[in-house]
């Protein structure tokens, strides 16, 4: 047998499926085998392999024995003359295995080789070619010189960043995510060192191979994509601790040069580990400090607004005033998970502020010596209802990358590559996934023949030859490929040509069940929703929604309604927007809402047949259905829009819908047609 491909899997079922599909294509015409060894996954990985890849040899561990030990177990079961140790979160080109075999056949001194590895955004993954962490190399890495001066041979040796990635050459080590090795090498030096649970085993193996007289090569003629760190994200593994523990073991094993050099390296590693740990926890700490400062500032401002000066209260009270309220608000936020799992959640922050100030108000009854002014507490609470969720909203809008950007109605500007059946089916599924925030702005075809035409109401913007220009001109943040439309080789070629652009490239396997992205996976198929507690039914949400409708409609009635009313009395034709303004008195009285499902008399609601016994909310002047109206909008899509709104209704969501309505009005004010948004 020529090749054995070994994949160690831990809770990355979707990535594993895509990796196996790419491996199967890369093994076409080559006598080989695929071995998957599962480290006690609980995400359905084993069942998926059994069902979809019956020819794959599956080994199941009862617990997570680590990367090195799992590979060693699979190596003993393998039969190939060459072995490819491959991470499950990788995608191969169709020619990858053939290119690697040809390279090792021509370079008989090569014991192990790696190929060019790309990040999902098309940039080079630096770990695909490395030097050993000798005392000097480790020192430059630990203190950051390799990052500051990567293109110099003196400081940039750790990741060999000064070498041309488009040439092949001998290196010290390659990434453990892709290691192509000869059977004879393993027979002579043994498998991976199981002292390393995770991290470091690849460096150690490369070091031992070179010590045995073989060479390690970086091969640029083929490339793979590596979604780095997916297994770690799906576990409770402390990767910082494991990484630096592995570095300690490696240095102690291979580069011990006496007490002084060992002490310096150990001290440097400890400092680097400490810096990494501080960096990991610094964001939530910064958020806590900012919240504490804002609460104290609002208390002092509220005191000034109410009494005309600050420090009006007795001096003995300020140590308590400036500590206890802020700590209660911070504690409420921690209880709601704002500092842990929901770091930028507007809804949970708002709820935390409300709960915190309810507790503060109650405490003034029990600690009357500090109950100086409930009005100051109330004013401060009102200010923090805007400030604490507000800075998080700004942070989400400004600082997050396209991949992590807030999933809102404004969506991620998305381009679909391919207009064939798979591309159209993908478009249909994206339109049905209201909560995934994809705004499809156009197609890219594999040829130039159909540029400018429209398919399912979406324009074909260009071909894969000029995809870079299409991305820039349409400000796209997402490009989605279907593996049914393009080969992995073509997909990786496009990604490689478009590197350094602010865009996230995503893949849809042939099953069309998921979209695989840089840091998360979106399910495309429907998931049954059972016993969901819809926001629209919460008494607090209904009260705040009614209050919002009353205030907003009152402002518009004063500012806009008279002008629209005069125009309507004159008999002149009015835009759809103006026709909605005429209905503002109904909103003020409570008969309608600013945001909600369309009126059952509207054609877009199919004569009200979407209405069920569930409470969707009052009919709205605008809403998700009205914003997304198309002639081919199906009853099922209308149901999904209304269900999504009922489930997720909030003050922030209503504001987003109104903003999008206004933006679409401004964009289409001179082009009202049957396909324009029905706001």
Secondary structure, 3 states (H helix, E strand, C coil): CCEEEEEEECCCHHHHHHHHHHHHHHCCCCCEEEEEEEECCCCCHHHHHHHHCCCCEEEEECCCCCHHHHHHHHHHHCCCCEEEEEECCEEECCCHHHHHHHHHHHCCCEEEEEEEEECCCCCECHHHCECCCCHHHHHHHHHCHHHHCCCCCCCCCCCCCCCCCCCCEEECECCCCEEEEEHHHHHHHCCCCCCCCCCCHHHHHHHHHHHCCCEEEEEEEEEEEECCCHHHHCCCCCHHHHHHHHHHHHHHHHCCCCHHHHHHHHHHHHHHHHHHHHHHHHHHHHHHHHHHHHHHHHHHHHHHHHHCCCCCCCHHHHHHHCCHHHHHHHHHHHHCCCCCCCCCCHHHHHHHHHHHHHHHHHHHHHCHHHCCCHHHHHHHHHHHHHHHHHHHHHHHHHCCCCCCCCCCCCCEEEEEECCCHHHHHHHHHHHHCHHHCEEEEEEEECCCCCCCCEECCEEEEEEHHHHHHHHHHCCCCEEEEECCCCCHHHHHHHHHHCCCCCCEEEEECCCCCEEECCCCEEECCCCCCCCCCCHHHCHHHHHHHHHHHHHHHHHHHHHHHHHHHHHHHCCCCCCHHHHHHCCHHHHHHCCCEEECCCCCCCHHHHHHCCCCCCCCCCCEEECHHHHCCCCCCCHHHHHHHHHHHHHHCCHHHHHHHHHHHHHHHHHHCCCCCCCCCCC
